[in-house]
Amino acid sequence: VKNAMVVFGQDRLDEISLSDKTTVCEIKEGVFKNYIISPEDFGFEKCSKNDLVGSTPQDNAKIIMNILDGEKGAKRNAVVLNSAAGLYVAKKCDTMPDAVKMAEYLIDSKKAKQQLEMFIKYSNE
């Protein structure tokens, strides 16, 4: 592994949290770096952990489609921040703030929804 992030939301989430700080161990070109991030570091407001709760698979699918259709809020912010981490680790962006902007663009431009629709189409063939 050359580039990775292992994250632990201090509210006991297994992802970057929007309701608390997140401990990060980043591996970049074989070098380990530990640090803590907060939603505010990326322009997001903290939310309640209850604001992030999903439910049934059908309800969660509806939540994702609403986000991809432009719905704003804590769940979208969580998707943006965790997607940004993936873009950053994949070297699509040089910094996490740039990756947040890219993730927002991919959702707002409907490119993310188009990719999901293609995935659904091909996985059902």
Beta strands, then each sheet from edge to edge (+ up, - down):
strand 1: 3-9
strand 2: 22-28
strand 3: 31-37
sheet 1: 1+ 2- 3+
end
